[in-house]
Amino acid sequence: MSDVASNLPPSRTKKATKPVSPPLSSGSLHRFIYVLVILTTLLAAYYSWRIAQWKSNVGGWKNLAFGPRGTPVPAAKTHTTDTVESRINALAEALGMPPKHLASAIAVAVREHVPPPTGPVVDTLVGGKESKESGDPGVVEGVVSGMESFVGMDEP
């Protein structure tokens, strides 16, 4: 046993740790609570101000809560007094030239850049009757059959 005792360090003569006071024990509790209340109030005031700024940026509380929505589209005009001719006349007046010259210039530009109308759609519009070739289904029938196969509505 003396062999083991010779390998051990000497025993301590005094306490190994120093007495330490707990954190915040030197201050009073009501001072700590006041500091917490002041910091919480400052934080709440800052976030309230930021939310008010966001509200004004997006256009109101509703847009802030639900996300911005597009501006409502006004209803389509049921009776319009503007015609192509009246618009050409207004443009010619704004440019200070006779409407006949402007209309002829527009006609030349249209003839140069717009291809002549051809195809089954034009035949239908001009002829007034449907031109079905080789029993092909129309666009609507093709979309309906495609949706039926995709969704699984195979019932008659």
C-alpha positions as a Markdown table, in Angstrom:
| # | Residue | x | y | z |
|---|---|---|---|---|
| 1 | Met | 0.0 | 0.0 | 0.0 |
| 2 | Ser | 2.8 | 2.4 | 0.5 |
| 3 | Asp | 3.7 | 1.9 | -3.1 |
| 4 | Val | 0.4 | 3.3 | -4.2 |
| 5 | Ala | 0.6 | 6.2 | -1.7 |
| 6 | Ser | 4.0 | 7.2 | -3.1 |
| 7 | Asn | 2.5 | 7.6 | -6.6 |
| 8 | Leu | -0.4 | 9.8 | -5.5 |
| 9 | Pro | -0.2 | 13.6 | -5.2 |
| 10 | Pro | -0.1 | 15.1 | -1.7 |
| 11 | Ser | -3.5 | 15.8 | -0.1 |
| 12 | Arg | -4.9 | 19.3 | -0.2 |
| 13 | Thr | -4.5 | 21.6 | 2.7 |
| 14 | Lys | -7.2 | 24.1 | 1.7 |
| 15 | Lys | -10.4 | 24.1 | -0.3 |
| 16 | Ala | -10.0 | 23.6 | -4.1 |
| 17 | Thr | -12.7 | 26.1 | -5.2 |
| 18 | Lys | -13.3 | 29.7 | -4.2 |
| 19 | Pro | -16.8 | 30.7 | -3.1 |
| 20 | Val | -18.5 | 32.6 | -5.9 |
| 21 | Ser | -21.8 | 34.4 | -5.7 |
| 22 | Pro | -24.6 | 33.4 | -8.1 |
| 23 | Pro | -25.2 | 35.5 | -11.2 |
| 24 | Leu | -27.2 | 38.7 | -10.8 |
| 25 | Ser | -27.2 | 38.3 | -7.0 |
| 26 | Ser | -25.6 | 41.7 | -6.5 |
| 27 | Gly | -28.5 | 43.5 | -8.3 |
| 28 | Ser | -32.1 | 43.7 | -7.1 |
| 29 | Leu | -34.8 | 41.6 | -8.7 |
| 30 | His | -37.1 | 44.6 | -9.4 |
| 31 | Arg | -34.3 | 46.3 | -11.3 |
| 32 | Phe | -33.8 | 43.2 | -13.4 |
| 33 | Ile | -37.6 | 43.1 | -14.1 |
| 34 | Tyr | -37.6 | 46.8 | -15.1 |
| 35 | Val | -34.8 | 46.2 | -17.6 |
| 36 | Leu | -36.6 | 43.2 | -19.1 |
| 37 | Val | -39.8 | 45.3 | -19.4 |
| 38 | Ile | -38.0 | 48.2 | -21.1 |
| 39 | Leu | -36.2 | 45.9 | -23.6 |
| 40 | Thr | -39.5 | 44.1 | -24.4 |
| 41 | Thr | -41.2 | 47.4 | -25.0 |
| 42 | Leu | -38.5 | 48.6 | -27.3 |
| 43 | Leu | -38.5 | 45.4 | -29.2 |
| 44 | Ala | -42.4 | 45.5 | -29.5 |
| 45 | Ala | -42.3 | 49.1 | -30.7 |
| 46 | Tyr | -39.7 | 48.3 | -33.3 |
| 47 | Tyr | -41.6 | 45.4 | -34.7 |
| 48 | Ser | -44.9 | 47.4 | -34.7 |
| 49 | Trp | -43.2 | 50.1 | -36.6 |
| 50 | Arg | -41.8 | 47.6 | -39.2 |
| 51 | Ile | -45.2 | 46.0 | -39.6 |
| 52 | Ala | -46.8 | 49.4 | -40.2 |
| 53 | Gln | -44.1 | 50.1 | -42.8 |
| 54 | Trp | -44.7 | 46.8 | -44.6 |
| 55 | Lys | -48.5 | 47.5 | -44.5 |
| 56 | Ser | -48.0 | 50.8 | -46.3 |
| 57 | Asn | -45.7 | 49.3 | -48.8 |
| 58 | Val | -48.1 | 46.5 | -49.9 |
| 59 | Gly | -51.2 | 48.6 | -49.7 |
| 60 | Gly | -53.1 | 47.8 | -46.5 |
| 61 | Trp | -53.7 | 45.2 | -43.9 |
| 62 | Lys | -55.6 | 42.8 | -46.2 |
| 63 | Asn | -52.7 | 42.7 | -48.6 |
| 64 | Leu | -50.2 | 42.3 | -45.8 |
| 65 | Ala | -52.2 | 39.3 | -44.4 |
| 66 | Phe | -53.2 | 37.6 | -47.6 |
| 67 | Gly | -50.6 | 38.8 | -50.1 |
| 68 | Pro | -50.9 | 41.5 | -52.7 |
| 69 | Arg | -53.6 | 40.9 | -55.3 |
| 70 | Gly | -53.7 | 42.5 | -58.7 |
| 71 | Thr | -55.8 | 45.6 | -59.2 |
| 72 | Pro | -59.3 | 44.7 | -60.1 |
| 73 | Val | -59.9 | 44.7 | -63.8 |
| 74 | Pro | -62.7 | 47.2 | -64.8 |
| 75 | Ala | -65.7 | 45.6 | -66.5 |
| 76 | Ala | -65.5 | 45.5 | -70.3 |
| 77 | Lys | -67.3 | 48.2 | -72.1 |
| 78 | Thr | -70.6 | 47.0 | -73.5 |
| 79 | His | -71.0 | 49.9 | -75.9 |
| 80 | Thr | -67.9 | 51.4 | -77.4 |
| 81 | Thr | -67.9 | 54.5 | -79.5 |
| 82 | Asp | -64.2 | 54.2 | -80.5 |
| 83 | Thr | -63.8 | 52.7 | -83.9 |
| 84 | Val | -60.7 | 52.1 | -85.9 |
| 85 | Glu | -61.6 | 55.0 | -88.1 |
| 86 | Ser | -62.1 | 57.4 | -85.1 |
| 87 | Arg | -58.7 | 56.3 | -83.7 |
| 88 | Ile | -57.0 | 56.8 | -87.0 |
| 89 | Asn | -58.6 | 60.3 | -87.2 |
| 90 | Ala | -57.5 | 61.1 | -83.7 |
| 91 | Leu | -53.9 | 59.9 | -84.4 |
| 92 | Ala | -53.8 | 61.9 | -87.7 |
| 93 | Glu | -55.0 | 65.0 | -85.8 |
| 94 | Ala | -52.3 | 64.5 | -83.2 |
| 95 | Leu | -49.6 | 64.1 | -85.9 |
| 96 | Gly | -50.9 | 67.1 | -87.8 |
| 97 | Met | -51.5 | 65.2 | -91.1 |
| 98 | Pro | -54.6 | 64.4 | -93.2 |
| 99 | Pro | -56.3 | 61.2 | -92.1 |
| 100 | Lys | -56.4 | 59.8 | -95.7 |
| 101 | His | -52.5 | 59.9 | -95.8 |
| 102 | Leu | -52.2 | 58.2 | -92.5 |
| 103 | Ala | -54.7 | 55.5 | -93.4 |
| 104 | Ser | -52.9 | 54.7 | -96.7 |
| 105 | Ala | -49.5 | 54.5 | -94.8 |
| 106 | Ile | -51.1 | 52.1 | -92.3 |
| 107 | Ala | -52.5 | 50.0 | -95.2 |
| 108 | Val | -49.1 | 49.8 | -96.9 |
| 109 | Ala | -47.5 | 48.6 | -93.6 |
| 110 | Val | -50.2 | 46.0 | -93.0 |
| 111 | Arg | -49.8 | 44.6 | -96.6 |
| 112 | Glu | -46.1 | 44.4 | -96.2 |
| 113 | His | -45.9 | 42.8 | -92.7 |
| 114 | Val | -49.2 | 40.8 | -92.3 |
| 115 | Pro | -49.5 | 37.6 | -94.3 |
| 116 | Pro | -52.7 | 37.0 | -96.2 |
| 117 | Pro | -55.3 | 35.0 | -94.3 |
| 118 | Thr | -55.4 | 31.3 | -95.3 |
| 119 | Gly | -56.3 | 28.0 | -93.7 |
| 120 | Pro | -59.3 | 26.1 | -92.4 |
| 121 | Val | -60.2 | 28.8 | -89.8 |
| 122 | Val | -60.4 | 31.5 | -92.4 |
| 123 | Asp | -62.4 | 29.2 | -94.7 |
| 124 | Thr | -64.8 | 28.6 | -91.8 |
| 125 | Leu | -65.1 | 32.4 | -91.1 |
| 126 | Val | -65.4 | 33.4 | -94.8 |
| 127 | Gly | -67.4 | 30.5 | -96.0 |
| 128 | Gly | -69.7 | 30.3 | -93.0 |
| 129 | Lys | -69.6 | 26.5 | -92.8 |
| 130 | Glu | -67.3 | 24.1 | -91.1 |
| 131 | Ser | -64.7 | 22.4 | -93.2 |
| 132 | Lys | -63.9 | 19.1 | -91.6 |
| 133 | Glu | -61.2 | 17.1 | -93.3 |
| 134 | Ser | -61.1 | 13.3 | -93.1 |
| 135 | Gly | -63.3 | 13.2 | -90.0 |
| 136 | Asp | -60.6 | 14.9 | -87.7 |
| 137 | Pro | -62.1 | 15.9 | -84.4 |
| 138 | Gly | -62.3 | 19.6 | -83.7 |
| 139 | Val | -60.2 | 21.4 | -81.1 |
| 140 | Val | -62.9 | 21.2 | -78.4 |
| 141 | Glu | -63.5 | 17.5 | -79.0 |
| 142 | Gly | -59.7 | 16.9 | -78.8 |
| 143 | Val | -59.4 | 18.7 | -75.6 |
| 144 | Val | -62.4 | 17.0 | -74.0 |
| 145 | Ser | -61.1 | 13.5 | -75.0 |
| 146 | Gly | -57.6 | 14.4 | -73.7 |
| 147 | Met | -59.0 | 15.6 | -70.4 |
| 148 | Glu | -61.2 | 12.5 | -70.1 |
| 149 | Ser | -58.2 | 10.2 | -70.6 |
| 150 | Phe | -56.1 | 12.2 | -68.2 |
| 151 | Val | -58.7 | 12.6 | -65.5 |
| 152 | Gly | -60.2 | 9.2 | -66.0 |
| 153 | Met | -63.8 | 10.1 | -66.9 |
| 154 | Asp | -64.4 | 7.2 | -69.3 |
| 155 | Glu | -68.1 | 6.9 | -68.6 |
| 156 | Pro | -70.5 | 7.8 | -71.4 |
